[in-house]
Amino acid sequence: MRKSGGTAAFGLALALAAAAPAAAHPHVWVTVQSQLTFTHDGKIAAVTHDWVFDEMYSSFATQGLAKPGELVKREQFAPLAKENAGGLADVGYFTTLKNGGKTVDFGSVTDYWMEERPDHLVQFHVVVPLKEPILASKYVTMRVADPEYFIDFEFDDKTPIALVSPPLGCSASVARPKPLETGDKAKLSESFFTNLSPGTNFGFKMASTAIIACP
């Protein structure tokens, strides 16, 4: 299903847009932890994301799903998790994976769930296999971003990306974008984004890049 741009994958995003301050993007904030899984012969086979949502989204998402004082469990979140997982393909899984500079195609989601953590933030877990496993070049890059910047994705400070069963010598790091100046931040109003030309992909300019280097 497709709603509009970056809102397609998250069932509550439109409600959040109405509740969020009208003055600025983004409206939803997500902390990202990712894994790249390798096959026994050294090929990248899948990307696993764990996305933790901000307090406002989490509060909306959990309303009425559990008794007071109880955390919302995966089975209670199953309908919303299914909607979110189903909408991801429409937005390219918010993930751009490049191998030697060439964009890699993804297959269909194979596993997903949502749950409320003890800190009351909602976590969304999703596994996306590559259309075909690829042999990693010397440099593989991955960005997780909403091109419209409705959703702000940012890699976790402590454990942003992990490699599962990588070839010997492979490593991962994250390059973060240069912070915006105060004057530039002031320009990020709704009218600014409304007047952007189609295909501007402003969210990519704000995104961090995971870099996987293999010998």
C-alpha positions as a Python dict, from the first residue, in 0.01 Angstrom:
ca = {
    (1, 'M'): (0, 0, 0),
    (2, 'R'): (114, 355, -60),
    (3, 'K'): (-2, 663, 123),
    (4, 'S'): (241, 935, 23),
    (5, 'G'): (616, 934, 6),
    (6, 'G'): (789, 863, 335),
    (7, 'T'): (459, 800, 516),
    (8, 'A'): (387, 483, 318),
    (9, 'A'): (549, 235, 551),
    (10, 'F'): (421, 354, 887),
    (11, 'G'): (51, 325, 960),
    (12, 'L'): (46, 602, 1221),
    (13, 'A'): (258, 854, 1036),
    (14, 'L'): (-34, 1056, 903),
    (15, 'A'): (-185, 1087, 1250),
    (16, 'L'): (152, 1193, 1378),
    (17, 'A'): (175, 1460, 1111),
    (18, 'A'): (-143, 1615, 1244),
    (19, 'A'): (-12, 1606, 1600),
    (20, 'A'): (339, 1728, 1526),
    (21, 'P'): (432, 2098, 1522),
    (22, 'A'): (349, 2241, 1181),
    (23, 'A'): (665, 2446, 1162),
    (24, 'A'): (930, 2193, 1072),
    (25, 'H'): (1041, 1858, 937),
    (26, 'P'): (1094, 1584, 1037),
    (27, 'H'): (784, 1451, 1218),
    (28, 'V'): (909, 1106, 1321),
    (29, 'W'): (1252, 1016, 1456),
    (30, 'V'): (1400, 668, 1431),
    (31, 'T'): (1721, 530, 1580),
    (32, 'V'): (1870, 260, 1358),
    (33, 'Q'): (2068, -53, 1434),
    (34, 'S'): (2144, -266, 1130),
    (35, 'Q'): (2308, -596, 1045),
    (36, 'L'): (2447, -727, 719),
    (37, 'T'): (2440, -1106, 704),
    (38, 'F'): (2694, -1292, 491),
    (39, 'T'): (2672, -1642, 346),
    (40, 'H'): (2936, -1907, 415),
    (41, 'D'): (3106, -1815, 87),
    (42, 'G'): (3137, -1447, 173),
    (43, 'K'): (2834, -1298, -3),
    (44, 'I'): (2599, -1041, 145),
    (45, 'A'): (2259, -1208, 170),
    (46, 'A'): (2034, -988, 385),
    (47, 'V'): (1993, -665, 576),
    (48, 'T'): (1830, -669, 919),
    (49, 'H'): (1704, -344, 1068),
    (50, 'D'): (1596, -268, 1423),
    (51, 'W'): (1431, 72, 1429),
    (52, 'V'): (1344, 241, 1761),
    (53, 'F'): (1085, 516, 1737),
    (54, 'D'): (1070, 842, 1928),
    (55, 'E'): (847, 896, 2230),
    (56, 'M'): (559, 1059, 2042),
    (57, 'Y'): (529, 789, 1777),
    (58, 'S'): (564, 522, 2044),
    (59, 'S'): (289, 682, 2252),
    (60, 'F'): (51, 690, 1954),
    (61, 'A'): (136, 336, 1851),
    (62, 'T'): (74, 182, 2193),
    (63, 'Q'): (-252, 360, 2278),
    (64, 'G'): (-523, 113, 2377),
    (65, 'L'): (-325, -198, 2290),
    (66, 'A'): (-242, -318, 2643),
    (67, 'K'): (-376, -287, 2996),
    (68, 'P'): (-240, 1, 3205),
    (69, 'G'): (105, -84, 3335),
    (70, 'E'): (164, -358, 3078),
    (71, 'L'): (392, -345, 2774),
    (72, 'V'): (249, -401, 2427),
    (73, 'K'): (367, -739, 2302),
    (74, 'R'): (445, -858, 1951),
    (75, 'E'): (113, -1035, 1902),
    (76, 'Q'): (-77, -717, 1991),
    (77, 'F'): (132, -521, 1744),
    (78, 'A'): (95, -785, 1469),
    (79, 'P'): (-157, -591, 1250),
    (80, 'L'): (48, -269, 1253),
    (81, 'A'): (373, -459, 1203),
    (82, 'K'): (220, -632, 901),
    (83, 'E'): (105, -300, 755),
    (84, 'N'): (446, -143, 807),
    (85, 'A'): (635, -439, 661),
    (86, 'G'): (399, -452, 362),
    (87, 'G'): (450, -83, 282),
    (88, 'L'): (828, -88, 293),
    (89, 'A'): (875, -216, -62),
    (90, 'D'): (693, 94, -193),
    (91, 'V'): (965, 315, -48),
    (92, 'G'): (1263, 92, -124),
    (93, 'Y'): (1277, -19, 241),
    (94, 'F'): (1414, 329, 313),
    (95, 'T'): (1746, 161, 242),
    (96, 'T'): (2003, 224, -30),
    (97, 'L'): (2272, -43, -49),
    (98, 'K'): (2554, 3, -299),
    (99, 'N'): (2823, -249, -385),
    (100, 'G'): (3117, -90, -562),
    (101, 'G'): (2896, 210, -640),
    (102, 'K'): (2616, 2, -795),
    (103, 'T'): (2275, -5, -629),
    (104, 'V'): (2171, -350, -505),
    (105, 'D'): (1812, -477, -542),
    (106, 'F'): (1618, -621, -249),
    (107, 'G'): (1376, -912, -236),
    (108, 'S'): (1069, -934, -12),
    (109, 'V'): (1060, -905, 367),
    (110, 'T'): (1105, -1244, 533),
    (111, 'D'): (1059, -1159, 901),
    (112, 'Y'): (921, -868, 1102),
    (113, 'W'): (776, -774, 1441),
    (114, 'M'): (706, -476, 1663),
    (115, 'E'): (709, -453, 2041),
    (116, 'E'): (718, -199, 2321),
    (117, 'R'): (1049, -196, 2506),
    (118, 'P'): (1080, -153, 2885),
    (119, 'D'): (1164, 214, 2824),
    (120, 'H'): (825, 241, 2644),
    (121, 'L'): (978, 309, 2304),
    (122, 'V'): (849, 99, 2014),
    (123, 'Q'): (1094, -118, 1824),
    (124, 'F'): (1033, -244, 1470),
    (125, 'H'): (1241, -540, 1351),
    (126, 'V'): (1255, -633, 983),
    (127, 'V'): (1467, -868, 773),
    (128, 'V'): (1510, -785, 404),
    (129, 'P'): (1704, -1031, 188),
    (130, 'L'): (1887, -918, -123),
    (131, 'K'): (1728, -1024, -449),
    (132, 'E'): (2042, -1229, -502),
    (133, 'P'): (2340, -1260, -263),
    (134, 'I'): (2634, -1050, -381),
    (135, 'L'): (3006, -1081, -335),
    (136, 'A'): (3115, -772, -143),
    (137, 'S'): (3349, -538, -325),
    (138, 'K'): (3618, -349, -135),
    (139, 'Y'): (3363, -86, -41),
    (140, 'V'): (2993, -135, 30),
    (141, 'T'): (2780, 157, 146),
    (142, 'M'): (2436, 170, 301),
    (143, 'R'): (2210, 462, 382),
    (144, 'V'): (1880, 442, 569),
    (145, 'A'): (1678, 752, 485),
    (146, 'D'): (1339, 893, 394),
    (147, 'P'): (1404, 1106, 82),
    (148, 'E'): (1125, 1345, 185),
    (149, 'Y'): (1271, 1379, 537),
    (150, 'F'): (929, 1324, 695),
    (151, 'I'): (1106, 1055, 899),
    (152, 'D'): (1453, 1118, 1037),
    (153, 'F'): (1660, 799, 1047),
    (154, 'E'): (1987, 809, 1240),
    (155, 'F'): (2224, 526, 1322),
    (156, 'D'): (2261, 441, 1690),
    (157, 'D'): (2566, 601, 1850),
    (158, 'K'): (2695, 287, 2022),
    (159, 'T'): (2602, -5, 1794),
    (160, 'P'): (2503, 135, 1453),
    (161, 'I'): (2589, -161, 1231),
    (162, 'A'): (2709, -518, 1276),
    (163, 'L'): (2841, -775, 1030),
    (164, 'V'): (2722, -1133, 1073),
    (165, 'S'): (2967, -1404, 955),
    (166, 'P'): (3168, -1165, 734),
    (167, 'P'): (3484, -1266, 547),
    (168, 'L'): (3804, -1223, 745),
    (169, 'G'): (3919, -862, 751),
    (170, 'C'): (3585, -693, 681),
    (171, 'S'): (3495, -395, 899),
    (172, 'A'): (3210, -148, 934),
    (173, 'S'): (3198, 221, 1024),
    (174, 'V'): (2956, 512, 995),
    (175, 'A'): (3019, 850, 832),
    (176, 'R'): (2782, 1114, 960),
    (177, 'P'): (2678, 1425, 762),
    (178, 'K'): (2803, 1769, 853),
    (179, 'P'): (2563, 1930, 1105),
    (180, 'L'): (2338, 2204, 972),
    (181, 'E'): (2415, 2561, 1061),
    (182, 'T'): (2155, 2744, 1270),
    (183, 'G'): (2041, 2945, 970),
    (184, 'D'): (1993, 2632, 761),
    (185, 'K'): (1785, 2466, 1034),
    (186, 'A'): (1552, 2764, 1034),
    (187, 'K'): (1474, 2702, 667),
    (188, 'L'): (1333, 2353, 732),
    (189, 'S'): (970, 2466, 743),
    (190, 'E'): (672, 2290, 587),
    (191, 'S'): (668, 2546, 305),
    (192, 'F'): (1034, 2469, 232),
    (193, 'F'): (954, 2101, 177),
    (194, 'T'): (631, 2173, -7),
    (195, 'N'): (821, 2383, -261),
    (196, 'L'): (1102, 2132, -318),
    (197, 'S'): (1121, 1999, -672),
    (198, 'P'): (1025, 1631, -720),
    (199, 'G'): (1324, 1404, -687),
    (200, 'T'): (1522, 1643, -469),
    (201, 'N'): (1564, 1365, -210),
    (202, 'F'): (1653, 1608, 64),
    (203, 'G'): (1650, 1331, 325),
    (204, 'F'): (1954, 1168, 164),
    (205, 'K'): (2155, 1484, 229),
    (206, 'M'): (2081, 1450, 600),
    (207, 'A'): (2156, 1077, 622),
    (208, 'S'): (2457, 900, 765),
    (209, 'T'): (2636, 640, 555),
    (210, 'A'): (2743, 298, 679),
    (211, 'I'): (3068, 190, 513),
    (212, 'I'): (3163, -176, 493),
    (213, 'A'): (3522, -237, 384),
    (214, 'C'): (3642, -583, 286),
    (215, 'P'): (3990, -689, 168),
}
